[in-house]
């Protein structure tokens, strides 16, 4: 996510950090790099100009406090201004209305409105315990109606039927009446999109808005469109009283222009970001955390939240006891660790939230990837329960059978067993309180178990 922008700005941060004193000259040099990085990331030109000017004014007049070097103080200014640019704080959904609270989803075709409607339903159901009703008014694409019906079944939330030939306004009003009579907390209305903005689409969505009077009108936009995403957001904002924006496919966007521009251009907050295809891949947008990620500082808070949401606390406690005792950690335990990581979005999602240096180190290791971790799981699945519990049983003939079952070379099985042996040694050191020894051992273990 935002790899290109992050690597460029991380370089500027590194340069600034080494400055003993800040002058107009070295700030000018740094800001020139920042300007180029933002323009390459497809950030809107007016946004770049405003941002550079704000940073320059603040950096030159900034008083250095405490033990911070001038360079560190300047980085603080860049971080604060980036955060301010994206909205300063998280704007949560405002569902304070007489139920059902109506959420209207707007946007162009292909932006991911239907999938995002499902993701939002899941988030509201699980995190806020809301009773949600989903409805599609996209009468131009039968596949969109069918997709929402399928998502509702997967999520175990109620779906209101609609079909081609009905009027979008009539569908929405019927769904609203159903939601009132069946005591739903939230009604999410998925609307039709076009490949480009046209008068008919805008007239239709304006009529829908007037009929159902939503408390939230969310514009769903594909972050990979870059500058086009911002222009489209502006057009919708002029036609509708938008309350917020959802940026989808942010994990596939290495530039980041939309994330940095859309709030400034529309004046509307980014409420959520879509990451990945899974229905759990919708996250509240925190400008401060995104600024930290863009500057290569990682997003440890979101990582902790992911762990709290997905990791089985009881299993984690059992695992901790095994680590402390230095006994009993076997390949079955390792497999369960891989599965927990998959629930969190996999290795790539984990690395995306790590500070830049750690992320780059992991990215440089070919064994640290979703593909390689899935291969490890396949190797463990090819073992018998006895072999997983006691890897010492695995000799040459067993290795050949396991490799054949997993569709890999015998060397891959050997590598896994070696990594596992190294991990066990490290855990024994940890259990004996030898933190220093363990850290030295880790530095020497280049083939550490991915994800551990």
C-alpha positions in Angstrom: 0.0 0.0 0.0 1.4 3.4 -1.0 4.8 1.8 -1.5 6.3 4.3 -3.9 5.2 7.4 -1.9 6.3 5.8 1.3 9.8 4.9 0.1 10.3 8.4 -1.3 9.1 10.2 1.9 11.0 7.7 4.1 14.2 8.9 2.3 13.3 12.5 3.0 12.7 11.7 6.6 16.1 10.0 6.9 17.8 13.0 5.4 16.0 15.4 7.7 16.7 13.3 10.8 20.5 13.8 10.3 20.3 17.6 10.1 21.8 19.3 13.2 20.3 22.6 12.2 17.5 23.6 9.9 18.0 26.4 7.4 15.8 27.7 4.6 18.2 26.0 2.2 18.1 22.4 3.6 14.3 22.7 4.2 13.9 23.9 0.6 15.8 20.8 -0.6 13.8 18.4 1.5 10.5 20.0 0.4 11.5 19.8 -3.2 11.8 16.0 -2.7 8.5 15.9 -0.9 6.8 17.9 -3.7 8.1 15.5 -6.4 7.0 12.5 -4.3 3.5 13.8 -4.0 3.2 14.7 -7.6 4.4 11.3 -8.7 1.8 9.8 -6.3 -0.9 11.6 -8.3 -1.8 14.0 -5.5 -3.8 17.0 -6.8 -1.6 20.0 -7.6 -3.6 22.5 -5.4 -3.2 20.0 -2.5 0.5 19.7 -3.1 1.0 23.5 -3.2 -1.0 24.0 0.0 0.7 21.2 1.8 4.3 22.3 0.9 3.5 25.9 1.9 2.0 24.9 5.3 5.0 22.6 6.1 7.5 25.3 5.1 5.9 28.0 7.2 5.7 25.7 10.2 9.1 24.2 9.9 11.0 27.5 9.6 9.1 29.0 12.6 9.2 25.8 14.7 10.7 25.8 18.1 12.6 22.7 19.0 11.5 21.3 22.3 13.3 19.0 24.8 15.7 16.4 23.4 14.5 16.6 19.7 17.0 17.5 17.1 15.9 20.1 14.5 15.6 17.3 11.9 13.3 15.3 14.2 11.2 18.4 14.8 10.8 18.9 11.1 9.7 15.3 10.6 7.1 16.0 13.3 5.8 18.9 11.3 5.5 16.8 8.1 3.7 14.1 10.1 1.2 16.6 11.6 0.5 18.3 8.3 0.0 15.0 6.5 -2.5 14.0 9.3 -4.3 17.4 9.0 -4.4 17.0 5.2 -6.3 13.7 5.5 -8.7 14.9 8.2 -7.0 15.0 11.6 -9.1 12.3 13.1 -11.4 9.4 12.4 -15.0 10.3 11.5 -17.2 7.4 12.6 -20.6 6.7 11.0 -23.3 8.8 12.5 -26.2 6.4 13.0 -28.0 8.5 15.6 -31.5 8.4 14.1 -34.8 6.8 14.7 -34.3 3.2 13.4 -33.7 2.3 10.7 -30.8 4.5 10.0 -30.4 4.6 6.2 -26.9 4.4 4.6 -26.9 5.3 0.9 -23.9 4.0 -1.2 -23.0 6.0 -4.2 -20.2 5.8 -6.9 -19.3 4.7 -10.3 -19.6 1.2 -11.7 -16.5 -1.0 -10.8 -15.6 1.1 -7.7 -16.7 -1.8 -5.4 -20.0 -0.5 -4.1 -21.7 -3.9 -3.8 -18.8 -5.6 -2.1 -18.3 -2.6 0.2 -22.0 -2.7 1.1 -21.5 -6.3 2.3 -18.3 -5.4 4.2 -20.0 -2.5 5.9 -23.0 -4.8 6.9 -20.5 -7.3 8.4 -18.7 -4.5 10.3 -21.9 -3.0 11.7 -23.2 -6.5 12.7 -20.1 -7.7 14.4 -18.6 -4.5 16.0 -21.8 -2.6 16.8 -24.3 -5.5 17.1 -26.7 -3.8 14.6 -29.5 -5.6 12.8 -28.8 -4.8 9.1 -31.0 -5.0 6.0 -29.3 -4.9 2.6 -31.1 -3.9 -0.6 -29.9 -3.3 -4.2 -31.5 -0.7 -6.5 -29.2 -1.5 -9.4 -32.0 -2.6 -11.8 -29.6 -2.3 -14.8 -27.3 -5.2 -13.7 -29.0 -8.4 -12.6 -25.6 -9.7 -11.5 -25.3 -6.9 -9.0 -28.6 -7.8 -7.3 -27.5 -11.5 -7.3 -24.1 -10.6 -5.8 -25.7 -8.7 -2.9 -28.1 -11.6 -2.3 -25.1 -14.0 -2.1 -23.1 -11.7 0.2 -26.1 -11.3 2.5 -26.4 -15.1 2.8 -22.7 -15.4 3.5 -22.9 -12.8 6.2 -26.2 -14.1 7.6 -27.8 -10.7 7.3 -31.3 -10.0 5.8 -31.6 -9.1 2.1 -34.6 -7.3 0.6 -35.4 -8.8 -2.9 -35.4 -6.6 -6.0 -35.4 -7.3 -9.7 -34.9 -5.8 -13.1 -37.9 -3.8 -14.3 -38.7 -2.3 -10.9 -38.1 1.4 -10.2 -35.2 2.1 -7.9 -37.2 4.6 -5.8 -40.0 2.1 -5.3 -37.5 -0.6 -4.3 -35.8 1.7 -1.7 -39.1 2.8 -0.2 -40.4 -0.8 0.1 -37.2 -1.8 1.7 -37.4 1.1 4.2 -41.0 0.1 5.1 -39.9 -3.5 5.6 -37.0 -2.4 7.8 -39.3 -0.3 10.0 -41.8 -3.2 10.4 -39.1 -5.7 11.2 -37.1 -3.5 13.6 -33.9 -3.3 11.7 -31.3 -0.8 13.0 -29.7 0.0 9.7 -30.8 -0.2 6.0 -27.9 -0.2 3.5 -29.0 0.9 0.0 -26.6 -0.2 -2.8 -27.3 2.1 -5.9 -26.6 1.8 -9.6 -23.4 3.1 -11.1 -22.2 4.0 -14.6 -18.9 3.8 -16.3 -18.8 7.6 -16.2 -20.9 10.4 -14.6 -24.1 11.2 -16.6 -27.2 13.3 -15.9 -29.5 10.3 -15.8 -27.5 8.6 -13.0 -27.3 11.8 -11.0 -31.0 12.5 -11.3 -31.8 8.9 -10.2 -29.6 9.0 -7.1 -30.9 12.5 -6.2 -34.4 11.2 -6.3 -33.4 8.1 -4.2 -31.7 10.5 -1.6 -34.9 12.6 -1.4 -37.1 9.5 -0.9 -35.2 7.6 1.8 -33.5 10.6 3.5 -30.3 8.8 4.5 -28.4 9.7 7.6 -25.1 8.7 5.8 -24.5 9.2 2.1 -21.2 7.5 1.4 -19.2 7.9 -1.8 -17.4 4.7 -2.7 -14.3 5.3 -4.9 -11.5 3.2 -6.3 -8.2 4.5 -4.9 -6.3 3.1 -7.9 -8.0 5.7 -10.1 -5.7 8.3 -8.6 -6.5 11.9 -9.7 -9.7 10.6 -11.5 -11.0 9.4 -8.2 -10.7 12.9 -6.7 -12.4 14.5 -9.7 -15.3 12.0 -9.5 -15.6 12.5 -5.8 -15.9 16.3 -6.4 -18.7 15.7 -9.1 -20.7 13.6 -6.7 -20.1 16.0 -3.8 -21.6 18.8 -6.0 -24.7 16.7 -6.8 -25.3 15.1 -3.4 -24.9 16.1 0.2 -22.2 13.5 0.9 -21.3 12.7 4.5 -18.2 10.7 3.8 -16.0 8.7 1.5 -14.9 5.0 1.4 -11.7 4.4 -0.5 -11.6 0.8 -2.0 -8.6 -1.2 -3.3 -6.1 0.9 -1.3 -4.0 -2.2 -0.8 -3.4 -2.3 -4.6 -2.5 1.4 -4.9 1.2 2.1 -4.6 0.8 5.8 -5.3 -1.7 7.1 -2.7 -2.9 10.3 -4.5 -6.5 9.7 -3.8 -6.0 9.1 0.0 -4.1 12.3 0.3 -6.3 14.5 -2.0 -9.9 13.5 -1.5 -10.5 15.1 1.9 -8.9 18.4 0.9 -10.8 18.6 -2.4 -14.3 17.5 -1.3 -14.1 18.7 2.4 -15.7 15.3 3.3 -14.0 12.8 5.6 -12.7 9.4 4.5 -14.6 7.1 6.8 -13.3 3.7 5.7 -10.7 2.1 3.5 -11.1 -1.2 1.7 -8.2 -3.5 1.8 -8.3 -7.0 0.2 -11.1 -9.0 -1.2 -12.2 -10.6 2.0 -15.4 -9.4 3.7 -13.4 -8.5 6.7 -11.3 -6.1 4.6 -13.0 -2.8 5.6 -11.1 -0.6 8.2 -12.0 2.7 9.8 -9.7 5.4 8.4 -7.4 7.0 10.9 -5.5 9.9 9.3 -2.7 9.8 11.9 -2.1 6.1 11.3 -2.1 6.6 7.6 0.4 9.4 7.9 2.6 7.2 10.0 2.4 4.5 7.3 3.2 6.9 4.5 6.3 8.1 6.4 7.5 4.5 6.8 6.8 4.5 10.6 4.2 1.6 10.3 0.8 1.3 11.9 1.3 -0.7 15.1 -2.1 0.4 16.6 -4.1 -1.1 13.7 -1.9 -4.2 13.9 -2.8 -4.6 17.6 -6.5 -4.1 16.8 -6.3 -6.8 14.1 -4.7 -9.2 16.6 -7.4 -8.4 19.2 -10.2 -9.0 16.7 -8.9 -12.2 15.1 -6.7 -14.0 17.5 -8.3 -16.6 19.8 -7.3 -15.3 23.3 -7.5 -18.8 24.9 -5.3 -20.3 22.2 -2.8 -17.4 22.5 -2.6 -18.0 26.3 -1.9 -21.7 25.8 0.8 -20.9 23.2 2.4 -18.4 25.6 2.6 -21.1 28.3 4.3 -23.4 25.9 6.8 -20.7 24.9 7.5 -19.9 28.6 8.0 -23.6 29.5 10.1 -24.2 26.3 8.2 -27.5 25.9 5.4 -28.9 23.7 5.6 -26.4 20.8 5.1 -28.7 17.8 4.2 -28.3 14.0 0.5 -28.5 14.8 1.0 -25.3 16.9 2.9 -23.7 14.0 0.1 -24.5 11.6 -2.4 -22.8 13.9 -0.2 -19.7 14.0 -0.3 -19.7 10.1 -4.1 -19.9 10.2 -4.3 -17.0 12.7 -2.1 -14.9 10.4 -4.3 -15.7 7.5 -7.3 -14.5 9.4 -5.5 -11.2 9.9 -5.2 -10.8 6.1 -2.0 -12.8 5.5 1.7 -11.9 5.5 1.3 -8.9 3.1 -1.3 -7.2 5.3 0.9 -7.7 8.3 4.0 -6.3 6.6 2.0 -3.3 5.4 1.5 -2.2 9.0 5.1 -2.7 10.1 7.6 0.2 10.2 9.4 0.7 6.9 12.7 -0.8 7.9 11.2 -4.1 9.2 8.8 -4.3 6.3 11.7 -3.9 3.8 13.8 -6.5 5.6 10.8 -8.9 5.4 10.1 -8.0 1.8 13.7 -8.9 0.9 13.3 -12.4 2.2 11.6 -14.6 -0.5 10.4 -17.0 2.2 8.2 -14.2 3.8 5.2 -14.1 1.5 1.6 -15.4 1.4 2.6 -18.0 -1.2 5.5 -19.4 0.8 3.5 -19.5 4.0 0.7 -21.4 2.2 3.3 -23.8 0.9 4.5 -24.4 4.5 0.9 -25.1 5.6 0.6 -27.6 2.7 3.7 -29.4 3.8 2.4 -29.7 7.4 -1.0 -30.9 6.1 0.9 -33.8 4.3 2.3 -35.0 7.6 0.6 -37.5 9.9 -0.6 -36.3 13.4 2.3 -38.3 14.9 4.9 -36.6 12.6 3.5 -33.1 13.5 3.8 -33.9 17.2 7.3 -35.4 16.9 9.3 -34.1 13.8 12.2 -36.4 14.8 10.2 -39.3 13.2 10.6 -37.7 9.8 13.5 -39.5 8.0 14.3 -39.8 4.3 11.4 -42.0 3.2 8.8 -40.0 5.1 10.3 -36.7 3.7 9.8 -38.1 0.2 6.1 -39.0 0.9 5.4 -35.6 2.5 7.0 -33.7 -0.4 5.0 -35.7 -2.9 1.8 -35.0 -1.0 2.5 -31.3 -0.8 3.7 -31.0 -4.3 7.1 -29.7 -3.4 10.8 -30.7 -3.5 12.3 -32.7 -0.6 14.6 -29.6 0.1 11.4 -27.6 1.0 10.6 -30.2 3.7 14.2 -30.1 5.0 14.1 -26.3 5.1 10.8 -26.3 7.1 12.3 -28.8 9.6 15.5 -26.8 10.0 13.5 -23.6 10.6 11.3 -25.4 13.1 14.4 -26.7 14.9 15.8 -23.1 15.1 12.6 -21.8 16.5 12.6 -24.5 19.2 16.1 -23.5 20.2 15.1 -19.9 20.4 12.1 -20.7 22.6 14.3 -22.7 25.0 16.6 -19.7 25.4 13.6 -17.5 26.0 12.2 -19.9 28.7 15.6 -19.7 30.5 15.4 -15.9 30.6 18.3 -15.5 28.1 16.9 -12.6 26.2 20.3 -11.4 25.1 21.2 -14.9 23.9 17.9 -15.2 22.1 18.4 -11.9 20.2 21.9 -12.9 19.1 20.5 -16.3 18.0 17.8 -14.6 16.0 20.4 -12.5 14.2 22.1 -15.6 13.0 18.9 -17.4 12.0 18.4 -16.1 8.5 15.7 -18.6 7.7 13.4 -17.8 10.6 9.8 -19.2 10.3 7.8 -16.8 8.2 5.3 -14.8 10.2 6.6 -15.8 13.6 
